[in-house]
Structures are given as C-alpha cells and as structure tokens.
C-alpha cells in the first residue's frame, strides 16, 4: 500500500454501510480498507467529497474519525490453481485457512486472504519463445486435482509475443512463468494466477446457441423440463419443498465438468451438511470424490449481509474462469432470494426509494445481469465453454407472485416450480408438472431425436397431455366421484397415477433411483405408453377399466425404477411381455 495515498475519514456508520469524508480521489466500485482493523469494503456512492462504502465484514467496534484507505483496484478475485476442493466465504477467503486463524468465529480485519500462495504446483509450459499469444490463450497446464487440469490462461486484457519462458517444474501461483511483450513494447509477467474484478463479466469471442442438454439423471428434468448446457433455470419453492435437496442432486449428478455451489444466505446447518457430505460423495464419472471438481462458497445467514450480496458475483466469476479454459460449468445459487434481501437491506440503509415490497427499483436489472452471465460460448482462446446457472428462489409463504420470483421468471428459460402439497405428500422432487416449463424443448429436440429416440419429445408431450387431462378430471372426481366417469377417463386416471408415482417421483437415497441414465428414462416412459395404448385397445373392445387394470402389473410399473437396474433394461421387455399376456387373454374373451 502506498503511504502517500489520500485517505478518507469515517463520518457515519449504519451497520455495513459507512459514510466517509475527504474522498474526492476515490473511484466508484474501488475496494478500500476501513478503520484500524482494515475491514474490507467497496465504494458504492460518491457525492463530491462524501463517499458511501459497503463493508464486507462485521463493523462492530468501528468508530467515526478512523481512516478509509484506497487500494486503487475494484473488488477482485485471485483466479488460479487451488480453488477446486476449496471452500470460500462470500469474498473468496478460504474457510479452512480462517479456521486455523480463529477456530470458532470469522475475525474482523484478517484481510483479503485468497488461494494458497505458498503451495507448489507442477507446471507444464506449452509455449516457447517467439510464440504470439492472444488474450485468453492457454500457455501451460497444471494438474489442479486428480480429475481436472487447470489450463493456465493469458489474462483477457493482455496479448503479445513470448520473450521468456521458465522450464517445466514446481512453482507457486506468484512465480513468473512467462514474459510477453505487447505491441507497445510493454513487458507483462504472467503467473499461474491473475486477478479479475467480480462485477465485470469476462469477455468471450462469441456466444453459441445452446443445443445440448445438461444431463442430470433426474427424470422430471431430463425428459419433461430439460435444462440446456449453458442455459438458465430457477427452482422456486416455499419452506420445506426441497429446493436445497434438488440443487444437491443437480450438483452431484449433472454432467458438467465443474460445479460451483453458492450457499447464499442459507441456514448454517444446511451449509454444514453440504460441506460434510460433498467430500464423501463419489463422482460416478471418475470414481473420485466429487470435490475434485467442485468449488464451494458458503455465506450463511449469520455472516455479514454485504458479503452475501457479493457472493453471487464471486461464484459466477470463478465459473467464468473455468469456462474460459473450455470446461462446462454448472453453478448452483441457493438462494437468490437471500441475495435479493441483502440488496434490500443495503438499499434501505442507503435511504433509496423502495419499489415493490421494499426491494430496490434496480432489482430486475441486477437479476438480469446475473443470469446473463450464463451461456455457451467460444472462448477468446478458441475453446468451447459454458456456464449453466441454476438459481433457487425462496418466496415467502410459497407466493410465486412476489418480486424476486416474478422477475427471475422473466430472465430464465426453465422454471421448476416446487409444490408444497407434493412435498408434504413425500413426492420428491416436488416439481409441479402443471406450473413448470422449459423454454429449451424446441432447440433441444434435434439432440433428443439423435441421441435418445426419434419420438422422445413427442412421447414427452403425450405424457404431459395425459397429466393435464388427469388434472381436469380430478376436479370432476372431487365433485361426483370416480365411479361415474366413463371407462376411457378412468383409464387416464390410472395411467397418470403410474406416471406420477412410478416415473416423476424419484428417491435420492436409492442407489438405482438417485441417478437414472437417459436410455432408462426413455424406456420407462415408453413402457408406460405401451400399457396406455394396450388399455385403449381394450376400451375399444368394451373391456371395463376394472378388468384392464392388473394390480400385479401396475405394482411392477410403480416399482420398476427400483427393480430394474440402470445397466440392464431387459426387465422392461419382460414387463411388456406380461402386458401382452394379460391383454391377450382379455382380448380373446371379449372378441368372442
């Protein structure tokens, strides 16, 4: 820190919001240190000599008259090897390192700790003297974990000719690995790590259309409401509907290369469960711990509210860094409602004019800016990368008409509405098939036709129509009872029950059902359609629903998710044989 920098002076303290005088030389969004404890903050308002700062640490004990020191740079992250397998707070300070300093609480004024600067990494340099490197190019590799290779990137704002290269070997993230000279004859020293401001999206060559689904192993998502790789999704739901559990399943089983999981304002016990469970989970692709490709960011509800606001940007900046290496990244934000509440609290302390329900008027634009950082792109270095953002929303009382849910719905393409009545009936994932939708069905249809089955999307649409029809019939059943319905409508009710209980309901604690490959998902739904069509043949012959329904066959359909192994689908063919045998007897009886 330069001693000759002009410092501000604290004039007022309002929780995490600090006002200071003598701040004419400060810049908007500049990172500063506040008071004798050197708390980390960010300039958010400048009015002449007076500046307003939001502080990312507890301000208890801070006094007016203490100094505010500029750093000359915006709030930035140090991006490099050492982030995977790590757990950070909302401003990228490693929690394990903080625990060594203070085992119980996060102390104030510990500074902007980051990834380990002492650890040696085996670097392999892939360029030589005289090579021309463009912004975003890869100049070397480091085996960051057993399953992920960190591809060392030229920062997006630097390019030039290589003039010096170190030999392959073990280096820290602060060691200079190569030097390049740009067109202005300026020399830039490139290390394993570089810094990037969290509120500035990292640039890319261009955005691609999202034509491949993110495979999650969850039937209700993969077949009924698919998420595109590089797309956006929201999971809204009231308390107890399973938002966190659904996101855990997506984090565990999605086919993304990298997982960035943000616990934004969630209860401490939920984040403790994540921190304890994730290292024990075995990644089905590698056989190693899932933490080998995961970054956890924990900003619980008892941590400083301003850091909660920053945690979302911290997570998406880390995601963009791995995307720029050419990886597919899935980012889980749990929950964006707590982030919006942090915006509301800070806005209130700034005495800004409130909009609906007290949220700031700029809430929609902030939500849009966040989800806009998702996408499937060509990187500056010429690789394909993507970020899929899946945000949980926690509307108070499960009211989807509140501002955060309504505005999120405007900017995401998949809406997985969690239903309280389904959750209370122990139907998980409690995704309501009537309120949910996916805007990616059309653009992903070619992929499903080529990689699953030609009729996959048509089959999905047909089954959804049955569920919609069943919903209308249930209103009649509540008024007059099921017995008065004609047989064809009663058959729809029976098949819809199989779809709901045997297909859409999925058990996260069953080893066969926690993750289901796409071929089994399709085969299960095709078998249900086969039963439905056989029943319709019987109805045309005048066979009543009571005889069409074989209790044993129906029970097998409901249990096939458990009884038929994921790697051996011959049981579904045997089930079809039983259907044929059952209906052959009935058809002969009624044809005669």
Secondary structure, DSSP 8 states (H G I E B T S, - for coil): --TTS--EEEEEEETTEEEEES-TT--TTEEEEETTTTEEEEEEEEETTEEEEEESS--TT--TT-EEEEEEEESEEEESTT-TT-EE-TTS-BHHHHHHH-SSS--TT-----S-SS--EEEEE---TT-EE-TT-EEEEEE-SSS-EEEEE--TT--EEEEEE--SEEE-TTSEEEEEE-TTS-EEEEES-EEEETTS----SEEE---SB---S-HIIIIIS--BTT-EEEEE--TTS-HHHHHHHHHHH---SEEEEEEES--HHHHHHHHHHHTT-B-TTTSSBGGGGEEEEEE-TTS-HHHHHHHHHHHHHHHHHHHTTT-EEEEEEETHHHHHHHHHHHHHHTT--B-GGG-BTTHHHHHHHHHHT-EEEE-TTS-EEEEEEEEEE--GGG-TTSHHHHHHHHH-SEE--B-HHHHHTT-SS-B-TTT-EETTHHHHHHHHHHHT-TTHHHHHHHHHHHHHHHHHHHHHHHHH-GGGS-HHHHHHHHHHHIIIIIII---TTSTTTSS--HHHHHHHHHHHHHHHHHHHHHHHTT--HHHH--HHHHHHHHHHHHHS-TT-THHHHHHHHHHHHHHHHHHHHHH-
